[in-house]
Amino acid sequence: MRRGGGELETEVADRAAPVVLNHADKLPENGTLVVVSHGGTIRTTIGRLLGLEAHHWEGLGGLSNCCWSVLGRGARGWRLMEHNAGTLPEPVLGDDD
């Protein structure tokens, strides 16, 4: 269902997943690709890369601010290794504080 006239989640995945795949295919062996986007785009792209049906994407859960997900690609395809990982950094107080 369209929320506020925007794209369907499947349309977002149709647009974003090929871009990620294109860049991933250009990586050197053991290279790392960093993708920065909104949580919804990340979630739908992960769902598409994992081959999940769209109605299962919500099961991945949201992505908190400043957190990340890690995917790896193996012989059988993409694998979700971490999701919504990380914590916000603790403030560091200097000598002048």
QUIDASUL-V88806 format. One record per residue. N is the residue number from 1. RES is the residue in three letters. PHI is phi in whole degrees, 0 to 359 (none if undefined). Layout:
BEGIN
N_RES_PHI / N_RES_PHI
END
This chain:
BEGIN
1_MET_none / 2_ARG_282 / 3_ARG_260 / 4_GLY_63 / 5_GLY_82 / 6_GLY_279 / 7_GLU_289 / 8_LEU_289 / 9_GLU_303 / 10_THR_294 / 11_GLU_291 / 12_VAL_298 / 13_ALA_297 / 14_ASP_299 / 15_ARG_274 / 16_ALA_275 / 17_ALA_301 / 18_PRO_297 / 19_VAL_294 / 20_VAL_298 / 21_LEU_299 / 22_ASN_301 / 23_HIS_288 / 24_ALA_296 / 25_ASP_293 / 26_LYS_267 / 27_LEU_290 / 28_PRO_291 / 29_GLU_305 / 30_ASN_65 / 31_GLY_286 / 32_THR_235 / 33_LEU_249 / 34_VAL_251 / 35_VAL_244 / 36_VAL_245 / 37_SER_196 / 38_HIS_286 / 39_GLY_304 / 40_GLY_296 / 41_THR_293 / 42_ILE_299 / 43_ARG_299 / 44_THR_291 / 45_THR_292 / 46_ILE_300 / 47_GLY_303 / 48_ARG_294 / 49_LEU_296 / 50_LEU_282 / 51_GLY_79 / 52_LEU_284 / 53_GLU_290 / 54_ALA_305 / 55_HIS_289 / 56_HIS_264 / 57_TRP_298 / 58_GLU_300 / 59_GLY_296 / 60_LEU_289 / 61_GLY_78 / 62_GLY_282 / 63_LEU_239 / 64_SER_290 / 65_ASN_303 / 66_CYS_64 / 67_CYS_246 / 68_TRP_216 / 69_SER_235 / 70_VAL_235 / 71_LEU_242 / 72_GLY_231 / 73_ARG_244 / 74_GLY_237 / 75_ALA_298 / 76_ARG_260 / 77_GLY_114 / 78_TRP_280 / 79_ARG_223 / 80_LEU_276 / 81_MET_260 / 82_GLU_212 / 83_HIS_217 / 84_ASN_56 / 85_ALA_271 / 86_GLY_102 / 87_THR_227 / 88_LEU_291 / 89_PRO_295 / 90_GLU_283 / 91_PRO_295 / 92_VAL_255 / 93_LEU_266 / 94_GLY_275 / 95_ASP_296 / 96_ASP_271 / 97_ASP_266
END
